[in-house]
Amino acid sequence: MTSEIEELAERYREAWATAKRLPTGIQLGHTASWPEMAFDQREQVRRAEPEVIFVRPTAKQEDRLVECINWLTPLTIEERNLIWLRASGLS
């Protein structure tokens, strides 16, 4: 692999990691039709999720993410998916 391709692959790996750290903020307004469950204390402790420390990406990382996404526009959907899957670490 040439150094240019390796640099491009590294940029997309960074872009994928940056995209994973961005808050989505998407609220679709879906609600569940199931009734609310009343859990006892034992079940609440078991269901408690570990605290996740959220580190927001820097403005430069977000700019590089947008730049990488813009590079994908002339490609087909299959090529875009392939690049993004490879950036996520899948072979």
C-alpha distance (Angstrom), angle and dihedral (degrees) to the residues before:
residue distance angle dihedral
M1 . . .
T2 3.77 . .
S3 3.77 121.4 .
E4 3.83 91.2 -111.1
I5 3.80 91.6 56.8
E6 3.80 91.0 46.2
E7 3.82 90.4 51.0
L8 3.81 90.5 49.0
A9 3.81 91.2 48.8
E10 3.80 90.1 50.4
R11 3.82 90.6 49.9
Y12 3.80 90.9 53.4
R13 3.81 91.8 46.9
E14 3.80 88.3 52.9
A15 3.82 90.6 46.1
W16 3.80 91.1 51.9
A17 3.81 91.9 49.4
T18 3.81 90.2 47.8
A19 3.81 92.0 49.7
K20 3.81 90.3 52.0
R21 3.82 90.2 55.4
L22 3.80 96.1 49.5
P23 3.79 115.8 102.8
T24 3.77 110.3 -118.7
G25 3.77 99.6 -150.0
I26 3.79 88.8 -171.9
Q27 3.78 113.8 146.8
L28 3.78 111.1 -175.8
G29 3.79 95.2 -179.6
H30 3.80 95.1 -125.0
T31 3.76 116.7 152.9
A32 3.77 130.8 -167.7
S33 3.77 119.6 -114.4
W34 3.81 90.9 -153.4
P35 3.80 116.7 102.4
E36 3.79 118.0 -106.2
M37 3.79 112.9 -91.9
A38 3.79 121.6 -129.9
F39 3.81 108.1 -144.0
D40 3.78 123.9 -164.6
Q41 3.82 120.5 -128.9
R42 3.82 94.3 -93.2
E43 3.80 91.8 53.1
Q44 3.80 91.9 45.6
V45 3.80 91.1 54.6
R46 3.79 90.5 48.0
R47 3.82 92.6 48.5
A48 3.80 94.6 46.1
E49 3.77 110.3 118.6
P50 3.78 120.1 -137.7
E51 3.78 114.5 -103.7
V52 3.79 110.4 -96.8
I53 3.77 118.0 -149.1
F54 3.79 107.2 -141.1
V55 3.80 116.2 -152.2
R56 3.78 111.5 -169.1
P57 3.83 115.8 -142.7
T58 3.78 118.9 -112.1
A59 3.80 122.7 -104.9
K60 3.82 90.4 -106.0
Q61 3.80 91.0 53.8
E62 3.80 90.4 49.9
D63 3.83 90.4 49.8
R64 3.82 91.1 51.0
L65 3.82 89.0 48.9
V66 3.80 91.2 53.5
E67 3.79 90.2 47.0
C68 3.82 91.5 52.8
I69 3.79 91.2 48.0
N70 3.81 90.3 51.1
W71 3.80 89.2 54.4
L72 3.82 88.3 60.3
T73 3.82 96.4 59.2
P74 3.83 98.5 89.3
L75 3.82 91.4 50.4
T76 3.78 128.1 89.1
I77 3.79 119.9 -103.8
E78 3.81 91.4 -106.5
E79 3.81 91.5 52.6
R80 3.81 90.9 47.9
N81 3.79 91.2 50.9
L82 3.80 91.3 47.8
I83 3.81 92.8 51.4
W84 3.80 92.9 46.3
L85 3.82 92.3 47.4
R86 3.81 90.8 50.0
A87 3.80 90.0 48.9
S88 3.80 88.9 54.1
G89 3.79 89.8 58.2
L90 3.80 101.0 -100.4
S91 3.79 115.8 134.8
